[in-house]
């Protein structure tokens, strides 16, 4: 049974990004069904225990938040709805010929089906999170962890948090966590990080290393594919699928590809730094033994990891996603700072050297394949002042106008929100701008945080703040474990 769980998880890690980021109904359905199969395999395992799962505060908080989202679907009588959310009551009055006189029970969600659809994706990610927690703790009784493996696992934990941090930062200016593949990868990373926060001796190291290696391999091949596809000049995904928008690799939008590859690259770099820091290469004093080391299995793994990291980072820069690039740079800069600070002085040189080599390799790849599009995208930021004085917008997506309209939604539905997944239904009422010659239709606010607050109100805001607090507490505890 554990082998089946591992195989299904690796299958999802491979399938979700390749299925155009899993943004279509057919691929989301496959993801949801697989997550249900996985949780059943876990629950019916003799070693499964809900008590062990609920010992993590994030699980309890998530269940409470889920209960509120389900409450948004419960029909309420008109007086109760008017008391809880006056603007939702007014909305029903303005757009219904019969409300509140006939059939006057209505839910807080202004479009329940959209809420159900988003709940399916959210619950599926939650089931994956539980699966990761369970499988990570299902260790072999004869398992022994040596010092190098123990410290490597701490590096991996920090790498998971770094990848999660990159996508959390990117989500301020985009809707990365609304893309199912990216939300899934974020869930896996967070699950691994939460598991590793406990006693390392109780962790299934083989499972952790298997998932990490899978993410690195998948990320490398998708990055390579993305570079080749863009160099070919094709305007179609896989050279056969035509989609509106600027695609990169298997993703419909390059920003979402950047969010995905930032996660994979963070894990790859963290794993590489662990190999470098504890490498036997530096134990040899003479050139002969150092050269002999290059033929070892350890050297082969290190070089492969180095190449994979460089290709992934190079593809990230080639994607020309400003938010993705800046978020990744900031997350890796924080990671690098703490790694260097908490490394012994006699080992700092090797860490700094490999960071420099990584930067050089990524730069070579970026300049070799052509950085023009990336430079053009960043050059638009030079016109920021012009936007402030209401001259032409610096962003083709006019995000500032979208965010301004979204803030008005938040103000009107500050307590309960409009319902999970209902942003596309409420936004037209608040939209104040044109996009070209037509009104623009938007499904997302281009900011996961603003959209969550618009859809879930104060409850969503509290959940976001608690999640961020838990995340940074976890990050702080992980840093303290570095040796």
C-alpha positions as CSV (number, residue, x, y, z in Angstrom):
1,X,0.0,0.0,0.0
2,X,2.7,2.6,0.8
3,X,4.3,1.9,-2.7
4,X,0.9,2.6,-4.3
5,X,0.6,5.9,-2.4
6,X,4.1,6.9,-3.5
7,X,3.4,6.0,-7.1
8,X,0.2,8.0,-7.2
9,X,1.9,11.0,-5.6
10,X,4.7,10.9,-8.2
11,X,2.1,10.5,-10.9
12,X,0.3,13.6,-9.7
13,X,3.6,15.5,-9.5
14,X,4.2,14.7,-13.1
15,X,0.7,15.0,-14.5
16,X,-0.5,18.2,-12.9
17,X,2.0,20.6,-14.4
18,X,2.0,18.8,-17.8
19,X,-1.8,19.0,-18.0
20,X,-1.5,22.8,-18.8
21,X,-1.1,23.4,-15.0
22,X,-4.4,21.6,-14.4
23,X,-6.8,24.5,-15.0
24,X,-9.4,22.6,-17.0
25,X,-12.3,20.6,-15.7
26,X,-11.1,17.2,-17.0
27,X,-7.7,17.5,-15.3
28,X,-9.1,18.9,-12.1
29,X,-11.5,16.0,-12.0
30,X,-8.6,13.5,-12.3
31,X,-6.8,15.3,-9.5
32,X,-9.8,15.3,-7.2
33,X,-10.5,11.5,-7.8
34,X,-6.8,10.6,-7.2
35,X,-6.7,12.6,-4.0
36,X,-9.8,10.7,-2.7
37,X,-8.1,7.4,-3.6
38,X,-5.0,8.5,-1.8
39,X,-6.8,9.4,1.4
40,X,-8.6,6.1,1.4
41,X,-5.4,4.2,1.1
42,X,-4.1,6.2,4.1
43,X,-7.2,5.9,6.3
44,X,-7.5,2.2,5.8
45,X,-3.9,1.6,6.6
46,X,-3.5,0.0,10.0
47,X,-1.1,2.6,11.2
48,X,-3.2,5.6,10.3
49,X,-4.3,7.8,13.3
50,X,-6.4,11.0,13.2
51,X,-4.8,11.9,16.5
52,X,-1.4,12.1,14.9
53,X,-2.8,14.2,12.1
54,X,-4.6,16.7,14.4
55,X,-1.5,17.3,16.5
56,X,-0.4,19.9,13.9
57,X,-2.0,23.3,14.5
58,X,-2.3,24.0,10.8
59,X,-4.7,21.0,10.4
60,X,-7.0,22.3,13.1
61,X,-7.0,25.8,11.6
62,X,-7.7,24.5,8.1
63,X,-10.6,22.4,9.3
64,X,-12.2,25.4,11.1
65,X,-11.7,27.5,7.9
66,X,-13.3,24.7,5.8
67,X,-16.3,24.6,8.2
68,X,-16.8,28.3,7.5
69,X,-16.6,27.8,3.7
70,X,-19.3,25.1,4.0
71,X,-21.4,27.5,6.1
72,X,-21.3,29.9,3.1
73,X,-23.3,27.4,1.2
74,X,-26.1,27.0,3.8
75,X,-29.4,28.8,2.8
76,X,-30.3,31.4,5.5
77,X,-33.7,33.2,6.0
78,X,-33.8,36.8,4.8
79,X,-33.7,38.4,8.3
80,X,-30.6,36.4,9.3
81,X,-28.9,37.0,6.0
82,X,-29.6,40.8,6.3
83,X,-28.1,40.8,9.8
84,X,-25.0,38.8,8.9
85,X,-24.3,40.4,5.5
86,X,-26.4,43.4,4.6
87,X,-24.8,43.9,1.2
88,X,-25.4,40.3,0.2
89,X,-29.1,40.8,1.2
90,X,-29.2,44.0,-0.8
91,X,-27.6,42.2,-3.8
92,X,-30.3,39.6,-3.8
93,X,-33.0,42.3,-3.5
94,X,-31.5,44.3,-6.5
95,X,-31.1,41.3,-8.8
96,X,-34.1,39.1,-7.9
97,X,-37.7,39.7,-8.8
98,X,-39.1,37.6,-6.0
99,X,-36.6,37.9,-3.1
100,X,-37.3,38.2,-0.2
101,X,-41.0,37.4,-0.5
102,X,-40.8,34.0,-2.1
103,X,-38.3,31.3,-1.6
104,X,-36.3,33.8,0.5
105,X,-33.7,31.4,1.9
106,X,-30.4,32.3,0.3
107,X,-26.7,31.4,1.2
108,X,-23.9,33.8,1.8
109,X,-22.3,32.7,-1.4
110,X,-23.8,34.7,-4.3
111,X,-23.1,31.8,-6.7
112,X,-23.0,28.5,-4.7
113,X,-21.9,26.3,-7.7
114,X,-18.7,28.3,-8.0
115,X,-18.1,27.9,-4.3
116,X,-18.6,24.1,-4.5
117,X,-16.2,24.0,-7.5
118,X,-13.5,25.8,-5.5
119,X,-14.2,23.7,-2.5
120,X,-13.5,20.5,-4.4
121,X,-10.1,21.8,-5.4
122,X,-9.4,23.1,-1.8
123,X,-10.5,19.8,-0.2
124,X,-8.4,17.8,-2.7
125,X,-5.3,19.7,-1.7
126,X,-6.2,19.2,2.0
127,X,-6.4,15.4,1.4
128,X,-3.0,15.5,-0.3
129,X,-1.7,17.4,2.8
130,X,-3.0,14.7,5.1
131,X,-1.5,12.0,2.8
132,X,1.9,13.7,3.0
133,X,1.8,13.9,6.8
134,X,0.8,10.3,7.1
135,X,3.3,8.9,4.6
136,X,6.2,11.0,5.9
137,X,5.6,9.5,9.3
138,X,5.3,5.9,8.1
139,X,8.9,4.9,8.6
140,X,10.6,1.5,8.4
141,X,11.2,0.1,11.9
142,X,14.8,-0.6,11.0
143,X,15.5,2.9,9.7
144,X,18.6,4.6,10.9
145,X,19.5,8.2,10.1
146,X,23.1,9.3,10.2
147,X,24.3,12.9,10.8
148,X,24.7,13.8,7.2
149,X,21.2,12.6,6.4
150,X,19.8,14.4,9.4
151,X,21.3,17.7,8.4
152,X,20.3,17.1,4.7
153,X,16.7,16.7,5.8
154,X,16.9,20.1,7.6
155,X,18.3,21.7,4.4
156,X,15.4,20.1,2.5
157,X,12.9,21.5,5.1
158,X,14.4,25.0,4.6
159,X,14.2,24.4,0.8
160,X,10.6,23.5,1.0
161,X,9.9,26.7,3.0
162,X,11.9,28.7,0.6
163,X,9.9,27.4,-2.4
164,X,6.6,28.0,-0.5
165,X,7.9,31.5,0.4
166,X,8.6,32.3,-3.3
167,X,5.0,31.4,-4.3
168,X,3.5,33.2,-1.3
169,X,5.4,36.4,-2.3
170,X,4.4,36.0,-6.0
171,X,0.8,35.6,-4.9
172,X,0.7,39.2,-3.8
173,X,0.7,40.2,-7.5
174,X,-0.8,37.1,-9.2
175,X,-3.2,34.2,-8.7
176,X,-0.6,31.4,-8.5
177,X,-2.4,29.5,-5.7
178,X,-5.6,29.4,-7.8
179,X,-3.7,27.3,-10.4
180,X,-4.3,23.7,-9.3
181,X,-0.8,22.4,-10.2
182,X,0.9,25.2,-8.3
183,X,-1.5,24.8,-5.3
184,X,-0.7,21.1,-5.3
185,X,3.1,21.6,-5.3
186,X,2.7,24.3,-2.6
187,X,0.7,21.8,-0.5
188,X,3.3,19.1,-0.9
189,X,6.1,21.4,0.1
190,X,4.2,22.7,3.1
191,X,3.4,19.1,4.1
192,X,7.0,18.1,3.9
193,X,8.1,21.1,5.9
194,X,5.5,20.6,8.6
195,X,6.4,16.9,8.9
196,X,10.1,17.7,9.2
197,X,9.4,20.1,12.0
198,X,9.0,17.2,14.3
199,X,11.6,14.6,15.5
200,X,13.8,13.8,12.5
201,X,14.2,10.2,13.8
202,X,10.5,9.6,13.3
203,X,10.5,10.7,9.7
204,X,10.4,8.3,6.7
205,X,13.6,9.5,5.1
206,X,13.2,7.3,2.0
207,X,9.8,8.9,1.2
208,X,11.2,12.4,1.7
209,X,14.2,11.8,-0.6
210,X,12.0,10.1,-3.2
211,X,9.5,13.1,-3.4
212,X,12.4,15.6,-3.4
213,X,14.2,13.8,-6.2
214,X,11.0,13.5,-8.2
215,X,10.3,17.2,-7.9
216,X,13.9,18.0,-9.1
217,X,13.7,15.6,-12.0
218,X,10.3,16.8,-13.1
219,X,11.3,20.4,-12.8
220,X,14.4,19.9,-14.8
221,X,12.7,18.2,-17.8
222,X,9.8,20.7,-17.8
223,X,12.3,23.6,-17.7
224,X,14.3,22.1,-20.5
225,X,11.1,21.6,-22.5
226,X,10.0,25.1,-21.9
227,X,13.3,26.5,-23.1
228,X,13.3,24.4,-26.3
229,X,9.6,25.2,-27.0
230,X,10.2,29.0,-26.7
231,X,13.4,28.9,-28.8
232,X,11.4,27.1,-31.5
233,X,9.2,30.2,-31.7
234,X,6.0,28.1,-31.5
235,X,2.8,29.9,-30.4
236,X,1.2,26.7,-29.4
237,X,1.7,24.6,-26.2
238,X,3.3,21.2,-27.1
239,X,3.4,22.7,-30.7
240,X,-0.3,21.6,-31.1
241,X,-2.5,23.3,-28.5
242,X,-3.5,26.9,-29.2
243,X,-4.4,29.0,-26.1
244,X,-4.9,32.7,-25.6
245,X,-2.2,34.3,-23.5
246,X,1.6,34.1,-23.3
247,X,2.4,30.5,-22.6
248,X,5.7,29.0,-21.4
249,X,6.4,25.3,-21.3
250,X,3.2,23.4,-20.5
251,X,1.6,26.4,-18.8
252,X,-0.9,28.7,-20.4
253,X,0.6,31.7,-18.7
254,X,4.3,32.3,-18.1
255,X,3.6,33.8,-14.6
256,X,2.2,30.6,-13.4
257,X,5.1,28.6,-15.0
258,X,7.4,30.9,-13.0
259,X,5.6,30.1,-9.8
260,X,5.9,26.4,-10.5
261,X,9.6,26.3,-11.5
262,X,10.5,28.6,-8.5
263,X,9.2,25.8,-6.2
264,X,11.2,23.1,-8.1
265,X,14.4,25.3,-8.2
266,X,14.2,26.1,-4.5
267,X,14.1,22.4,-3.6
268,X,16.9,21.6,-6.1
269,X,19.2,24.4,-4.7
270,X,18.6,23.4,-1.1
271,X,19.4,19.8,-1.9
272,X,22.5,20.8,-3.8
273,X,23.7,23.0,-0.9
274,X,23.4,20.1,1.5
275,X,25.5,17.9,-0.8
276,X,28.1,20.7,-1.1
277,X,28.3,21.4,2.6
278,X,28.8,17.8,3.6
279,X,30.7,16.7,0.5
280,X,33.7,14.4,1.0
281,X,35.4,16.3,-1.8
282,X,36.7,18.9,0.7
283,X,38.1,16.2,3.0
284,X,40.8,15.3,0.4
285,X,43.9,17.4,0.5
286,X,45.7,16.3,-2.6
287,X,44.7,16.9,-6.2
288,X,44.9,13.2,-7.1
289,X,42.1,12.2,-4.7
290,X,40.1,15.2,-5.6
291,X,40.2,14.1,-9.3
292,X,39.3,10.6,-8.3
293,X,36.3,12.0,-6.4
294,X,34.9,13.3,-9.7
295,X,34.4,9.7,-10.8
296,X,32.4,8.8,-7.7
297,X,28.6,8.4,-7.4
298,X,28.5,11.3,-5.0
299,X,30.2,13.6,-7.6
300,X,27.7,12.4,-10.3
301,X,24.7,13.2,-8.1
302,X,26.1,16.6,-7.2
303,X,26.9,17.6,-10.8
304,X,23.4,16.5,-12.0
305,X,21.8,18.5,-9.2
306,X,24.0,21.5,-10.1
307,X,23.0,21.3,-13.8
308,X,19.3,20.8,-13.0
309,X,19.3,23.8,-10.7
310,X,21.0,26.0,-13.3
311,X,18.6,25.0,-16.1
312,X,15.6,25.6,-13.9
313,X,16.7,29.0,-12.7
314,X,17.7,29.9,-16.3
315,X,14.2,29.0,-17.5
316,X,12.7,31.1,-14.8
317,X,14.5,34.2,-16.0
318,X,13.7,33.2,-19.6
319,X,10.0,33.1,-18.8
320,X,10.1,36.9,-18.4
321,X,7.8,36.8,-15.4
322,X,8.7,39.9,-13.3
323,X,6.8,38.8,-10.2
324,X,8.1,35.2,-10.4
325,X,11.7,36.3,-10.9
326,X,11.7,38.9,-8.1
327,X,9.8,36.6,-5.7
328,X,12.3,33.8,-6.3
329,X,15.3,36.1,-5.9
330,X,14.0,37.4,-2.6
331,X,13.2,33.9,-1.3
332,X,16.6,32.5,-2.3
333,X,18.4,35.6,-1.0
334,X,16.9,35.0,2.5
335,X,17.7,31.3,2.2
336,X,21.3,32.1,1.2
337,X,21.8,34.6,4.0
338,X,20.8,32.1,6.7
339,X,22.7,29.2,5.2
340,X,25.9,31.3,5.1
341,X,25.4,32.8,8.5
342,X,24.8,29.4,10.2
343,X,27.6,27.6,8.4
344,X,30.9,27.1,10.1
345,X,33.5,29.6,9.0
346,X,35.7,26.9,7.6
347,X,32.8,25.7,5.4
348,X,31.4,29.1,4.3
349,X,33.8,29.4,1.4
350,X,32.5,26.3,-0.4
351,X,28.9,27.5,0.1
352,X,29.6,30.9,-1.3
353,X,31.6,29.4,-4.2
354,X,28.7,27.2,-5.3
355,X,26.2,30.1,-5.0
356,X,28.5,32.1,-7.3
357,X,28.9,29.1,-9.7
358,X,25.1,28.7,-9.7
359,X,24.6,32.4,-10.5
360,X,27.2,32.1,-13.4
361,X,25.6,29.0,-14.8
362,X,22.1,30.5,-14.7
363,X,23.4,33.7,-16.3
364,X,25.1,31.8,-19.1
365,X,21.9,29.9,-19.8
366,X,19.8,33.1,-19.7
367,X,22.1,35.1,-22.0
368,X,22.7,32.2,-24.3
369,X,19.0,31.7,-25.0
370,X,18.3,35.5,-25.1
371,X,17.3,37.8,-22.3
372,X,15.7,40.5,-24.5
373,X,12.0,39.7,-23.6
374,X,12.9,39.7,-19.9
375,X,14.7,43.0,-20.1
376,X,11.8,44.5,-22.0
377,X,9.3,43.4,-19.3
378,X,11.4,44.9,-16.5
379,X,11.9,48.1,-18.5
380,X,8.2,48.8,-18.1
381,X,8.8,49.3,-14.4
382,X,10.7,52.5,-15.3
383,X,7.4,54.1,-16.1
384,X,6.0,53.5,-12.6
385,X,5.9,57.3,-11.8
386,X,3.8,57.9,-14.9
387,X,1.1,55.6,-13.6
388,X,1.1,57.4,-10.2
389,X,0.1,60.7,-12.0
390,X,-2.6,58.9,-14.0
391,X,-0.8,58.6,-17.3
392,X,-0.9,55.4,-19.3
393,X,-0.7,52.2,-17.2
394,X,2.7,50.5,-16.8
395,X,1.1,47.1,-16.6
396,X,-0.7,45.6,-19.6
397,X,-2.9,43.8,-17.1
398,X,-3.7,47.1,-15.3
399,X,-3.4,45.3,-12.0
400,X,-3.7,48.5,-9.9
401,X,-7.2,49.2,-11.3
402,X,-8.2,45.6,-10.6
403,X,-6.9,45.8,-7.1
404,X,-8.6,49.1,-6.5
405,X,-11.9,47.6,-7.6
406,X,-11.3,44.5,-5.4
407,X,-10.7,46.7,-2.3
408,X,-14.2,48.1,-2.8
409,X,-15.6,44.6,-2.9
410,X,-13.8,43.8,0.4
411,X,-15.2,47.0,2.0
412,X,-18.8,46.0,1.1
413,X,-18.5,42.4,2.1
414,X,-16.0,42.9,4.9
415,X,-17.4,40.3,7.4
416,X,-18.5,37.3,5.3
417,X,-17.2,37.9,1.8
418,X,-19.2,37.0,-1.4
419,X,-18.5,33.3,-1.3
420,X,-15.4,31.2,-2.2
421,X,-14.8,31.3,-6.0
422,X,-17.4,34.0,-6.7
423,X,-15.0,36.8,-7.6
424,X,-15.8,36.6,-11.3
425,X,-19.5,37.0,-10.5
426,X,-19.3,40.0,-8.2
427,X,-16.4,41.9,-10.0
428,X,-18.5,43.2,-13.0
429,X,-20.6,45.2,-10.5
430,X,-17.4,47.0,-9.3
431,X,-15.4,47.2,-12.5
432,X,-14.5,50.8,-13.4
433,X,-12.1,50.5,-16.4
434,X,-12.0,49.4,-20.0
435,X,-9.5,47.0,-21.5
436,X,-9.1,48.0,-25.1
437,X,-12.6,48.7,-26.6
438,X,-14.4,46.2,-24.4
439,X,-15.2,45.5,-20.8
440,X,-12.7,43.0,-19.5
441,X,-14.0,39.7,-18.0
442,X,-11.9,38.5,-15.1
443,X,-12.0,35.3,-13.1
444,X,-9.2,36.4,-10.7
445,X,-8.0,39.5,-8.9
446,X,-4.4,38.9,-9.8
447,X,-3.7,38.8,-6.1
448,X,-4.5,35.7,-4.1
449,X,-4.7,37.6,-0.9
450,X,-7.1,40.3,-2.1
451,X,-9.3,37.7,-3.8
452,X,-9.4,35.5,-0.7
453,X,-10.5,38.5,1.4
454,X,-13.1,39.5,-1.1
455,X,-14.6,36.0,-1.2
456,X,-14.3,35.1,2.5
457,X,-14.2,38.4,4.4
458,X,-12.7,38.8,7.8
459,X,-12.6,35.0,8.4
460,X,-10.4,34.6,5.3
461,X,-8.2,37.5,6.5
462,X,-7.7,35.9,9.9
463,X,-6.9,32.6,8.3
464,X,-4.3,34.2,6.0
465,X,-2.7,36.0,8.9
466,X,-2.6,32.8,11.0
467,X,-1.2,30.8,8.1
468,X,1.6,33.4,7.5
469,X,2.3,33.5,11.3
470,X,2.6,29.7,11.4
471,X,4.7,29.7,8.2
472,X,7.2,32.2,9.5
473,X,7.3,30.5,12.9
474,X,8.2,27.3,11.1
475,X,10.8,29.1,9.1
476,X,12.4,30.5,12.3
477,X,12.5,27.1,14.0
478,X,14.1,25.5,10.9
479,X,16.8,28.1,10.8
480,X,17.6,27.4,14.5
481,X,18.2,23.8,13.6
482,X,20.9,24.5,11.1
483,X,24.4,23.5,12.1
